[in-house]
Amino acid sequence: MHDVVVIGAGLAGAAAALRLGDAGRSVLVIEARGRTGGRTYSRGIGDDTEVMEFGGSWITPWHDRMRALAARFDMALRPTHPVVERRWHDGQSLRTDTPVAAEALAAHTAGLAALRQDALDMHDTTGRWHNGSPWAETSTADYLRARGVPASVVHEFMAWWAISGSGDPDRINPLDPLYFASHHDGTLDGMMAILTHTIAGGVGTLTGRALAASGADLVLGDAVVEVAENGHHVALRLTSGRTLRAQQMIVAVAVNAVATIRFDPPLRTAQQALTTDRHKGRAVKMLLRVTGVAPGILVTGEAEGLRWMFSERALADGSTAIIAFGLYDEVPDTSFAAMSRAVKRFFPEATLLSHDWHDWVRDPYSSGTWVSHGLGQTPLFAAEEWRAEGRVHFATSDIASRESVWFEGAVISGEDAADAILASHPS
Ligand SMILES: Cc1cc2nc3c(=O)[nH]c(=O)nc-3n(C[C@H](O)[C@H](O)[C@H](O)COP(=O)(O)OP(=O)(O)OC[C@H]3O[C@@H](n4cnc5c(N)ncnc54)[C@H](O)[C@@H]3O)c2cc1C
């Protein structure tokens, strides 16, 4: 019997396994998918071997634990290409001078300034969810109506929404984009200033290296379907029918995937409420390989449902990688023809070579993208609601005590769960 079984080989599970392995504990990691990494997922597009990030990609300047992990495993940080050109699609045409026509510019600028002030007002708060914010229980759609901003500003906000709040604007408050913007100068474009680095070689590779270095045994392609705890141990049942026992367990799965596991004794009421109702993050992240486009061009607007595109970097074969985001329910057609039209709308100079994405919403082991709290859900994500009871601990970025949403939160929550086990069972 291993000292600890970790369910889930994502970044939180890998960070937990590494911490436990460093402390000399024997660990078994059980992963439902046929690969490690979870929502870190680094691979080429189609047959192309150059690594792209199908899950998360950016880290911020203050993501110290991610930076430490990258350094430990000899993975270089790649600076994000600076934005060298800005374009906006106003619904009629692609604009390269100003976001809207001259006669609408004053109202547009004033609207953005009002949102910027709301962002700056959050600047001194320390918690992510700002329960003190006047907008915490207001939907994003209602917030934008209450602010009385012109349609062009709503359009612009929704483009940045696709990389932040990311779900139904009628069911999620506007704090994510405002908070992300608050880290820089409060402007929506200022969000680019915090997405400073990616990890060359891929965050998925980093997760794999952390798991390997932990010395943990790994089971791939076999989901845990049942966890039963008694006074002496935790018993597990897997999809294959295999059963296992452990002294301690860390459930390192996405909140929206916790429902794939039956718990005995049952989860607490708040946990059950969240796993049934689920977080609301539903984005499409599309990766596009094109020719004819220079790196560093940022475009917002609307193109086949995709609202935000950035020509991220030059690839070794001379093509350029574009990262695009949209809301899941607004991008029903991801065919080559639709994506060609989308790219042409924002980058008329482009020829699409290939595109690819991962459907995180339909994937049963994520059932959503990055965590996004629905209205009224925030208390359910509190680390206190997910504290260990008995031998079963929880870890995932979705419920991290800090830097939830981000990779950094996954590492923090995994290391916290491992530390709790090491503290309660010192030898
Ligand atoms: C498209 C996208 C873009 C993102 N962009 C960024 C970004 O730029 N920067 C950033 O910091 N973060 C970003 N994120 C968020 C980041 O990827 C996540 O916060 C982080 O990877 C979550 O790690 P985790 O270990 O908590 O969960 P996961 O990665 O979800 O890991 C959980 C693991 O548990 C497994 N599992 C689930 N159920 C079972 C079961 N029953 N039995 C066994 N195993 C199971 C899953 O297969 C998975 O491997 C993005 C996420 C997505 C999807």
PDBQT file of the ligand as one rigid body, heavy atoms in Angstrom, charges set to zero:
ROOT
HETATM    1  C1  LIG A 501      -8.093  26.688 -22.449  1.00  0.00    +0.000 C 
HETATM    2  C2  LIG A 501      -7.466  27.024 -21.120  1.00  0.00    +0.000 A 
HETATM    3  C3  LIG A 501      -6.645  28.130 -21.015  1.00  0.00    +0.000 A 
HETATM    4  C4  LIG A 501      -6.041  28.444 -19.787  1.00  0.00    +0.000 A 
HETATM    5  N1  LIG A 501      -5.149  29.480 -19.730  1.00  0.00    +0.000 NA
HETATM    6  C5  LIG A 501      -4.369  29.627 -18.603  1.00  0.00    +0.000 A 
HETATM    7  C6  LIG A 501      -3.238  30.496 -18.616  1.00  0.00    +0.000 A 
HETATM    8  O1  LIG A 501      -2.916  31.117 -19.632  1.00  0.00    +0.000 OA
HETATM    9  N2  LIG A 501      -2.513  30.600 -17.473  1.00  0.00    +0.000 N 
HETATM   10  C7  LIG A 501      -2.801  29.901 -16.335  1.00  0.00    +0.000 A 
HETATM   11  O2  LIG A 501      -2.108  30.034 -15.324  1.00  0.00    +0.000 OA
HETATM   12  N3  LIG A 501      -3.872  29.045 -16.320  1.00  0.00    +0.000 NA
HETATM   13  C8  LIG A 501      -4.626  28.872 -17.429  1.00  0.00    +0.000 A 
HETATM   14  N4  LIG A 501      -5.641  27.951 -17.450  1.00  0.00    +0.000 N 
HETATM   15  C9  LIG A 501      -5.992  27.267 -16.192  1.00  0.00    +0.000 C 
HETATM   16  C10 LIG A 501      -5.013  26.146 -15.841  1.00  0.00    +0.000 C 
HETATM   17  O3  LIG A 501      -4.807  25.343 -16.980  1.00  0.00    +0.000 OA
HETATM   18  C11 LIG A 501      -5.620  25.345 -14.705  1.00  0.00    +0.000 C 
HETATM   19  O4  LIG A 501      -5.910  26.192 -13.606  1.00  0.00    +0.000 OA
HETATM   20  C12 LIG A 501      -4.705  24.242 -14.168  1.00  0.00    +0.000 C 
HETATM   21  O5  LIG A 501      -4.034  23.562 -15.203  1.00  0.00    +0.000 OA
HETATM   22  C13 LIG A 501      -5.579  23.285 -13.365  1.00  0.00    +0.000 C 
HETATM   23  O6  LIG A 501      -4.786  22.228 -12.846  1.00  0.00    +0.000 OA
HETATM   24  P1  LIG A 501      -5.436  21.204 -11.827  1.00  0.00    +0.000 P 
HETATM   25  O7  LIG A 501      -4.401  20.183 -11.564  1.00  0.00    +0.000 OA
HETATM   26  O8  LIG A 501      -6.032  21.945 -10.695  1.00  0.00    +0.000 OA
HETATM   27  O9  LIG A 501      -6.675  20.552 -12.608  1.00  0.00    +0.000 OA
HETATM   28  P2  LIG A 501      -6.649  19.637 -13.969  1.00  0.00    +0.000 P 
HETATM   29  O10 LIG A 501      -5.594  20.130 -14.868  1.00  0.00    +0.000 OA
HETATM   30  O11 LIG A 501      -8.028  19.615 -14.420  1.00  0.00    +0.000 OA
HETATM   31  O12 LIG A 501      -6.182  18.226 -13.431  1.00  0.00    +0.000 OA
HETATM   32  C14 LIG A 501      -7.077  17.279 -12.883  1.00  0.00    +0.000 C 
HETATM   33  C15 LIG A 501      -6.713  15.904 -13.386  1.00  0.00    +0.000 C 
HETATM   34  O13 LIG A 501      -7.618  14.974 -12.804  1.00  0.00    +0.000 OA
HETATM   35  C16 LIG A 501      -7.994  14.027 -13.781  1.00  0.00    +0.000 C 
HETATM   36  N5  LIG A 501      -9.269  13.423 -13.360  1.00  0.00    +0.000 N 
HETATM   37  C17 LIG A 501     -10.505  13.992 -13.364  1.00  0.00    +0.000 A 
HETATM   38  N6  LIG A 501     -11.409  13.118 -12.887  1.00  0.00    +0.000 NA
HETATM   39  C18 LIG A 501     -10.734  11.988 -12.599  1.00  0.00    +0.000 A 
HETATM   40  C19 LIG A 501     -11.133  10.728 -12.068  1.00  0.00    +0.000 A 
HETATM   41  N7  LIG A 501     -12.402  10.450 -11.743  1.00  0.00    +0.000 N 
HETATM   42  N8  LIG A 501     -10.165   9.781 -11.873  1.00  0.00    +0.000 NA
HETATM   43  C20 LIG A 501      -8.874  10.036 -12.181  1.00  0.00    +0.000 A 
HETATM   44  N9  LIG A 501      -8.448  11.214 -12.686  1.00  0.00    +0.000 NA
HETATM   45  C21 LIG A 501      -9.370  12.183 -12.886  1.00  0.00    +0.000 A 
HETATM   46  C22 LIG A 501      -8.073  14.844 -15.054  1.00  0.00    +0.000 C 
HETATM   47  O14 LIG A 501      -8.019  14.024 -16.206  1.00  0.00    +0.000 OA
HETATM   48  C23 LIG A 501      -6.876  15.775 -14.903  1.00  0.00    +0.000 C 
HETATM   49  O15 LIG A 501      -5.706  15.210 -15.444  1.00  0.00    +0.000 OA
HETATM   50  C24 LIG A 501      -6.291  27.644 -18.645  1.00  0.00    +0.000 A 
HETATM   51  C25 LIG A 501      -7.141  26.539 -18.749  1.00  0.00    +0.000 A 
HETATM   52  C26 LIG A 501      -7.725  26.222 -19.979  1.00  0.00    +0.000 A 
HETATM   53  C27 LIG A 501      -8.616  25.009 -20.074  1.00  0.00    +0.000 C 
ENDROOT
TORSDOF 0
